Amino acid sequence: LDGLRRCVASVRGASVRRPFEIVVINDADNSPDMTRFLGELAQSGGANVVLQPVRQGFAAAVNRGIGLHRDRDVVVLHSDAEVANDWLDRLAAHAVAGDVGIVGTYTNSVGTATYPLPRSANPLPAGQTAASLDALFARANPAGAVALPFVDGPALYLRRECLRSVGAFDANPLGGDYGVEIDFCLRAGSAGFRHLLAGDVFVGHEGHASFGVRESPGLANRADEALAKLYPSYPAQLKDIAEREPARAFARRVDLLRLAESPKRVVVFVSHP
């Protein structure tokens, strides 16, 4: 509930010019505090709250939201995400081209591109907030993006044209909800859509609220095994991304910008060997 409060507050408080509607899918969480919060949120007009009376899982909840307005693009935002500034305007700007399917973002934990360390569950760097880091990424990488075979993370922009062509998220082939975004990306890629990582958008993420800290590593391994069986090229794509690090340049520019603006003394250490 605390994560959801922060998430909704961050969306409502961001300086976004693009019109949007917040849709909250309650996947059968009937606890009194959650029921009270969502009731107040719906009554105030802060969000369209949809209740699923029986728990159906992440993919089904996302599909329920995606199906509400079939004329609109959609951002799937995890309930423990935190956005800031004009994040949605920048994210949508990457989705103008007709062949773009999904646009992902940088995050600190659990996603295609994490900062400050890659492929890590990072806390936010000392002295930084989701808003300050997002502002740094926007300044360091204006309109920057790189194409990837798949993206995942706490914020994914899905173009409606891609959804019409590919269909909904599908947990059945994977045996569970973990990895459904990657499965969707790979299906969309075979239909001619390309996916982008936005180098100018950062979204804060507490991490693992959807699946739990303990369960997530095992679920990720099972999902990778299932994806490898469904898409034989998937392991090679994973290896290529790990070796090339196509998103590294965006993170490096943010590092340099933070160093340049730091009030601390900078020490350069050179090791000849």
Secondary structure as GFF3:
##gff-version 3
##sequence-region A 1 273
A	DSSP	alpha_helix	2	13	.	.	.	ID=ss1
A	DSSP	beta_strand	23	27	.	.	.	ID=ss2
A	DSSP	alpha_helix	32	43	.	.	.	ID=ss3
A	DSSP	beta_strand	48	52	.	.	.	ID=ss4
A	DSSP	alpha_helix	58	66	.	.	.	ID=ss5
A	DSSP	beta_strand	74	77	.	.	.	ID=ss6
A	DSSP	beta_strand	81	82	.	.	.	ID=ss7
A	DSSP	alpha_helix	87	93	.	.	.	ID=ss8
A	DSSP	beta_strand	100	107	.	.	.	ID=ss9
A	DSSP	beta_strand	113	114	.	.	.	ID=ss10
A	DSSP	alpha_helix	130	140	.	.	.	ID=ss11
A	DSSP	beta_strand	145	148	.	.	.	ID=ss12
A	DSSP	beta_strand	155	158	.	.	.	ID=ss13
A	DSSP	alpha_helix	160	166	.	.	.	ID=ss14
A	DSSP	three_ten_helix	172	174	.	.	.	ID=ss15
A	DSSP	alpha_helix	180	190	.	.	.	ID=ss16
A	DSSP	beta_strand	194	205	.	.	.	ID=ss17
A	DSSP	alpha_helix	215	230	.	.	.	ID=ss18
A	DSSP	alpha_helix	234	244	.	.	.	ID=ss19
A	DSSP	alpha_helix	248	261	.	.	.	ID=ss20
###
